[in-house]
C-alpha cells in the first residue's frame, strides 16, 4: 500500500463521493443549457412584451389576436398536427407490433428499413415526395398509363400531400417509441388469455392493446409536438392554406425583421406545446415517454374510473368483431385436422411491407432521378448521365457546404458526448431528489419547438457576433443533440449491471481505472450509437442553420434548402443519393458493431 | 375371462383424461420432443420432471395448444384435440411468471375466462368470490396485480385458472419464482386443492423434491424423451437408468461385473474387493456383463465389523460431517471410488475416526442394478 493511501483520513466521506460528485456531473450540462437555451429563449419571449421604444407593451399580442390570420395559422397548424398524428399512429402500430412480437430475424430486417428512413434527411424525403406527387411525377404517370385519368391530377400543394409528407417523416420515430414499450409486454399475457378461452381477436384487443396504449400515447405525443414545429414539409408540399406557424415566424424574422412579433408567435407556439404536455402528464404521466415499463400508474392506459371502463368496453367490442370476422370457422373444423395455413400473419406482413415501402420509396426514388439526362426531376428519368454528380463535385459551394457540415457535426457530437454522458450516468445510476426535474430540463430541447430555440439563438448570436461561425453552429447544434445523447446512454446503462463496477473496485481498481477498463469497454457500442445520433442530428439540422448560416458559411441542408427554393433540380437528387448512401453505411456500421460486441 | 369383460373393465373405472401418441416437435435440425406417448388418468396429479431442455415445457405447450406438433396425436377426454386452438380446449394453465394481466384488477383477471364464456354478471360475481375464498384472498379483489406479493399473485393466478372449473389444469413451474418457504407452503396448498376439487393436474418442474412431494405419478424426461414414468417411490427406489438415479435424490454408484446369475439373483464382483455382493437382476444381465450398482446413501450403514447379513464392502473412513439431524460419512472403498452414507445422528456412542478401516453395508434388496454404459460416472 502506498504511503499516500495510508495517510488518508477515512473517517470522512471522500470529496467526490457525495453531493459534490453529483453536481460535478450535472453542472456543466445545466450551465450549458442555461446559457444557450433558457437565457436566449427567455430573452426572445421578453422581446414580445416590448414596444418599439423598449417599453413594456401588449401591442404584439393585441395584433396577434386581433388579426384573424395568425390565430387561423395556429388552428391550421393544430389541424395538420392532429391529422398527421392520427395517420402516423395508425401506420406505425402494425409495424411496431410485428417488430415487438416476431422472431429476431424478422425484427432486424424490418428495423433496418425503419432506421434507414429514420436517419435519412427530412429534406431528402420531402424532395422524394415532389418526384412522386408532382404533375409529371411517378404517381400521375402511373395513373395516366392505367387510363384512370386523362390530365395530371393536382396531388401537390394540398392538405393531404402535407399530411402524407409529414406522417412519412414521423412514422420511424413513432415506431421506435412504440416498440420500446411493446417489448416490455409479457408474451405470456396473450398466451394466458388464449388458454382462458379468449379467441385471438379478443386476446389482442382486451389484453395486448390496452397494455400497448402507453406506447401509443407516447408516440402520439412526440409526433404531435414535433409536427407543430414543422416547416420544411408544408413549405414544399403545401399550398397557401397549409401555412404553419413556424413558416410565419421565419417570415417575420427574414423578411420583416420584426423580432418582437416573432417572439409573440413563439410564445403562442410554446404555450400550445406546454399545454399539450401538461394535459398528457395529467392524463397519462410523462414517465412512459422515457421508454419506461408498460405498467401504467393507475390501470388502463393510466386512466381510471369511467374512461378506463369505457375503454375496456370498446376493446371488448372490437375483440368480438375481430373474432367474428377473422376466426369464425374454428367450431366448424374438426380439432384433429391440421389447420389451414393461417392468414393472420399474411395480412399483417402485407400491411407492414406496405408501410415500409411507403417509408423507403420517397428516399429511393431520388437515386434513379439523380442519373437523369434531362434537366428536371420528372418521372421517368431520361437516359443515363452523371452530369449532375459532376456539377455537384465541381461546385465549390456544395463541396464546402458538405465539408462544413461534417466539421460542425463532428464538433457537435464530441461536445454533446462530453456534456451528456456524465449526466446520463447520474440519471441512470443514482436515486436522488429532483431527478425528474433534471431529466425534464435536459430533455427540454426536445419539448421546446426547435424553431423557437433557433430564433432565440439567432438573436443572441447577432449580439455576440457568432452568426455564421463554426462556434455558433456547434454550440447551437449541441443544445439539440444533448437530449438524444442522454437518452441513448441512459438506455445502455439500464442494461449495464453496476456489479461489474463494484467487482472492479473490490479487485483494487480506482474509479478512473474502472471507468476506463471495465465500464467504457462494455458500453462502447452504445456510446458509439449515441455519438452517431448526435452526429446525424447536427448533419441534418436545418432550422438553426436557416438563420445563423448563409452565403459562404452555409451547411449542406441549408444549401439544399436554398437550392430547392429556387427550383428542385436533379442536383438535389444527386446530393440526396449521396446522403442516402452515407446513412446506409452508418447503419451498416452500427449493425456490424452490435454484432461484434454480442459475440 | 372373456374379451368383452376385459374391455368393459378397462373403460369403466380408469378414465383417460389426456392421451398423447407419438407427439413430436422439431425446430430445424433440433428435436425438442422425440415421438412421445403419455396417458394421464382423470383426477391424477402428474408431474413432468426434467432438466431444462428435456422437452417437458414443449410437451406442456402442445397440450395447451400454444405450440403445434409436427407429428402425432393428442386427445382430451377421448376427443382428438391435436390442432384445436387453445381457447377451445377448456384447459386451465398457470404460468411461471403468473401472466396476470397488469391492466386489469384482480377481480377482472379472475372474471376474464367467465367473460370469454359469456357468463352472466351475477354469476361472475359469485364465482369470482368463491375462487378468491378458495385461495384465501377475499379482500384483494379491487387491487391491481402489481400491488400483490409474489405468493399472492400466484394464488390469484390459481384462482383465475380454477374459476371456470377446467377438468385439466396445466402448471408450468408455477412456484419457480418464489422463495423456499413460500414454495413449500404453496406446494401443500396446491396438493390440498387438487384433492378437494378432484381435477386433473399436469405439472412441470425441474425441482425433484417438488415432483416427489406433490405427484401421483412422475414422468421423468431427458433430452426430449421420457426417461421413466412411475409413482414417486418407484422412481426413487427402482430407477431404471443412471440418469434417473442421479437426477432424483442422492446416490452412490459402484462399478461391478456379474459373477453368477441364478434366476432373479445376481452375484457381483467388484474390483479390489474380496467379497461378492448380491443383488436382484434388473433385466438381462448375463454372467460377465459389466453393470453399475446404485445404492441410496440412507441405505448404507458404516460399521467396524463386517455385518452378519446383507452386503458389505471394505474401505477407509475419510470424513464425518455433522449436518444436524443427519450425519454424512464419506468412505473410500478399497479398489473403488468414494461413497457416502447418510444416518440419523445418534447423540451418544463411539465416534468413528477418519482413517479407520470400516465396512459399508446394505440390505440386498436396496441395491439397484443398472446398465454400465448408461451415462457417465459422476
Boltz contact constraints between the chains, C-beta under 6 A:
constraints:
  - contact:
      token1: [A, 188]
      token2: [B, 95]
      max_distance: 6.0
  - contact:
      token1: [A, 188]
      token2: [B, 99]
      max_distance: 6.0
  - contact:
      token1: [A, 189]
      token2: [B, 99]
      max_distance: 6.0
  - contact:
      token1: [A, 189]
      token2: [B, 101]
      max_distance: 6.0
  - contact:
      token1: [A, 191]
      token2: [B, 66]
      max_distance: 6.0
  - contact:
      token1: [A, 192]
      token2: [B, 95]
      max_distance: 6.0
  - contact:
      token1: [A, 192]
      token2: [B, 99]
      max_distance: 6.0
  - contact:
      token1: [A, 194]
      token2: [B, 86]
      max_distance: 6.0
  - contact:
      token1: [A, 194]
      token2: [B, 87]
      max_distance: 6.0
  - contact:
      token1: [A, 195]
      token2: [B, 64]
      max_distance: 6.0
  - contact:
      token1: [A, 195]
      token2: [B, 86]
      max_distance: 6.0
  - contact:
      token1: [A, 195]
      token2: [B, 93]
      max_distance: 6.0
  - contact:
      token1: [A, 196]
      token2: [B, 112]
      max_distance: 6.0
  - contact:
      token1: [A, 196]
      token2: [B, 113]
      max_distance: 6.0
  - contact:
      token1: [A, 197]
      token2: [B, 87]
      max_distance: 6.0
  - contact:
      token1: [A, 197]
      token2: [B, 113]
      max_distance: 6.0
  - contact:
      token1: [A, 197]
      token2: [B, 116]
      max_distance: 6.0
  - contact:
      token1: [A, 197]
      token2: [B, 117]
      max_distance: 6.0
  - contact:
      token1: [A, 198]
      token2: [B, 87]
      max_distance: 6.0
  - contact:
      token1: [A, 198]
      token2: [B, 116]
      max_distance: 6.0
  - contact:
      token1: [A, 199]
      token2: [B, 87]
      max_distance: 6.0
  - contact:
      token1: [A, 207]
      token2: [B, 101]
      max_distance: 6.0
  - contact:
      token1: [A, 210]
      token2: [B, 103]
      max_distance: 6.0
  - contact:
      token1: [A, 211]
      token2: [B, 103]
      max_distance: 6.0
  - contact:
      token1: [A, 295]
      token2: [B, 102]
      max_distance: 6.0
  - contact:
      token1: [A, 299]
      token2: [B, 103]
      max_distance: 6.0
  - contact:
      token1: [A, 299]
      token2: [B, 144]
      max_distance: 6.0
  - contact:
      token1: [A, 330]
      token2: [B, 85]
      max_distance: 6.0
  - contact:
      token1: [A, 335]
      token2: [B, 80]
      max_distance: 6.0
  - contact:
      token1: [A, 335]
      token2: [B, 81]
      max_distance: 6.0
  - contact:
      token1: [A, 335]
      token2: [B, 84]
      max_distance: 6.0
  - contact:
      token1: [A, 336]
      token2: [B, 80]
      max_distance: 6.0
  - contact:
      token1: [A, 336]
      token2: [B, 82]
      max_distance: 6.0
  - contact:
      token1: [A, 338]
      token2: [B, 83]
      max_distance: 6.0
  - contact:
      token1: [A, 339]
      token2: [B, 83]
      max_distance: 6.0
